[in-house]
């Protein structure tokens, strides 16, 4: 039974393989200087997106730093009050 299934799959794949081989380019194709170049039209948008992400991360780190400083001041004041 398995042999029949494998044989059937192989026979069904033959026309697809033959068609794929007919459409393949043959030989070496030299580089054409006049061919249009690939461009990335989204490059400026990607740059802006990464810039905004880094700015947001820096702002978040700055606010955390300020809040941590305030918490440390509050702790120092509490320690001073507890020692009295």
VENWOTA-V908053 format. One record per residue. N is the residue number from 0. RES is the residue in one small letter. SS is DSSP state (A for helix, B for strand, O for the rest). OMEGA is omega in whole degrees, -180 to 180 (none if undefined). NEAR is the number of other C-alpha atoms within 8 Angstrom. Layout:
# VENWOTA-V908053
N:RES:SS:OMEGA:NEAR
N:RES:SS:OMEGA:NEAR
This chain:
# VENWOTA-V908053
0:x:O:-180:4
1:x:A:179:5
2:x:A:180:6
3:x:A:180:7
4:x:A:180:8
5:x:A:179:8
6:x:A:179:8
7:x:A:178:8
8:x:A:180:8
9:x:A:180:8
10:x:A:178:8
11:x:A:-179:8
12:x:A:-176:8
13:x:A:180:8
14:x:A:180:8
15:x:A:179:8
16:x:A:180:8
17:x:A:179:8
18:x:A:180:8
19:x:A:-179:8
20:x:A:180:7
21:x:A:-177:6
22:x:O:-179:6
23:x:O:177:6
24:x:O:180:4
25:x:O:176:4
26:x:O:-179:4
27:x:O:178:4
28:x:O:-177:4
29:x:O:179:4
30:x:O:-179:4
31:x:O:-179:5
32:x:O:-178:4
33:x:O:180:4
34:x:O:179:5
35:x:O:-178:4
36:x:O:175:4
37:x:O:178:4
38:x:O:176:4
39:x:O:-177:5
40:x:O:-178:5
41:x:O:-177:6
42:x:A:178:7
43:x:A:179:7
44:x:A:178:7
45:x:A:178:8
46:x:A:179:8
47:x:A:-179:8
48:x:A:178:8
49:x:A:178:8
50:x:A:179:8
51:x:A:179:8
52:x:A:179:8
53:x:A:178:8
54:x:A:178:8
55:x:A:179:8
56:x:A:179:8
57:x:A:178:8
58:x:A:179:8
59:x:A:179:8
60:x:A:179:8
61:x:A:180:8
62:x:A:176:8
63:x:A:180:8
64:x:A:180:8
65:x:A:-180:8
66:x:A:178:8
67:x:A:177:8
68:x:A:178:8
69:x:A:179:8
70:x:A:178:8
71:x:A:177:8
72:x:A:179:8
73:x:A:178:8
74:x:A:179:8
75:x:A:178:8
76:x:A:177:8
77:x:A:178:8
78:x:A:179:8
79:x:A:179:8
80:x:A:-180:7
81:x:A:-180:6
82:x:A:-178:5
83:x:O:none:4
